[in-house]
Amino acid sequence: MKLLTKLLFTMLSALCAQSIVAQTANATAEKAIYGPLSANTHKFLGNITTSGRVNPDGLEYASLWNQLTAENESKWGSVQGTSLDQFNWEGTDRAYQYCRAHDIPFKFHCLLWGAQYPRWMDSLSVERQRQAIEAWMDAIHQRYPDLPMIDVVNEAVKGHQPAPFRAALGGEGQTGYDWIIRAFEMAHERWPNAILIYNDYNTFRWQKDEFIQLVRTLRDAGAPIDAYGCQSHELTDMPFEAFRQAMTDIHDALRMPMYCTEYDIATESDSLQLAQYQQQIPYMWQQDYCAGITLWGYIYGRTWTHNGNSGLIRQGQERPALTWLRQYMQTPEARKAQSPFPTMEKEASLYIKPSALSLSAGDVLTVTVRARLRTKTIDHVDLYLDGIQLPTRRRAPYIYQVVPSGAGPHELRAVLTATDGTRYERYSFIEVKTE
């Protein structure tokens, strides 16, 4: 009897052990299949809330995406649209706290936009508008002091929706975009460690040059802009060669980190959506200067496009583009793709601020390099004019006097070297006027 009992106990123990192993294997397999699509620890594949919800239709957001942007909940009109004294943080809190709980980046979208802003701003004086903007940013900072990413200004290309209250921040001014520069300065004062982004649409297809001109002006004027965001709504029927050339043109002109911020392929055709995903996503993802991709919705019928036709999950089933995306993100190419922001965080703040954007031949130009590291220590800063190195600066302020020769554009390049040998670069251009 004792022998039989012992034998039965041994058999039950073995079965239990097999069951535990099987459950663990199943859980591991399920995580591999249903875990966050991106396995890359340096750049994200994100998405947005759905109708104000983080987890729509019983889906766990973090089982698919590893970055979150609130579609509408963080916009000024959503938070403070009722009155100057009332703030509704419920939707933003929900998205922000979810990101903190799941250790994924939250992007605040957005500080200033000429749409979805409080209409009571229209009746205020310019001075009162300025005070309201400052109060808005202060309120955000008080509630979310550690934002990792911010769309500072949205859709300000002429013909889009630049803020009608821009005079409160200095208007167009000498650069044409003084108000945007001031907005970035205000954001940097409050969130020096956040990645500060300018975001716009039609960047690839119809208004590429206008987009480049705006962002380049911000960069060259010394605004603390860390990246540009290409919304990518216009790519549904864009030929791949044209898309690749446009993306290359933008990078060659700006030489800054890029985000694909609002990607969608809006079509009922599974085959067309799949084909565009297969061509466009890997090209963007595998560029070293692309820091991440945020899709703009994924539940069919509940995205902003026609009948929500950009969605990737239709009637509870994955569309082929999502199935392919899941597979692609597990490839070595996707896993090992490099990012300008390792670990998805900003380490260096490096901006070149000239005393003027243009000057006459023979004039002396003062150039200040603003340099800061979040966790490391600066060893030295170098500035190059047209490839020629100027004297090394080992202590702030990093100020240079330069005299560019010859009419036309002249390249400035700042290089910050940390004590551990890590280097960070920033480009800028100044113009010497013809006689």
Secondary structure by P-SEA (a helix, b strand, c coil): caaaaaaaaaaaaaaaaaaaaaaaaaaaaaaaacccccccccccccccccccccccccccccccccccccccccccccccccccccccaaaaaaaaaaaaaabbbbbccccccccccccccccccaaaaaaaaaaaaaaaaaaccccccccccccccccccccccccccccccccccaaaaaaaaaaaacccccbbbbbbcccccccaaaaaaaaaaaaaaccccccccccccccccccaaaaaaaaaaaaaacccbbbbcccccccccaaaaaaaaaccaaaaaacccccbbbbccccccccccccccccccccccccaaaaaaaaaaaccccccccccccccccccbbbbbcccccccccbbbbbbbbbbbccccccbbbbbcccccccccccccbbbbbbbccccbbbbbbbbbccccbbbbbbbbbbbbcc
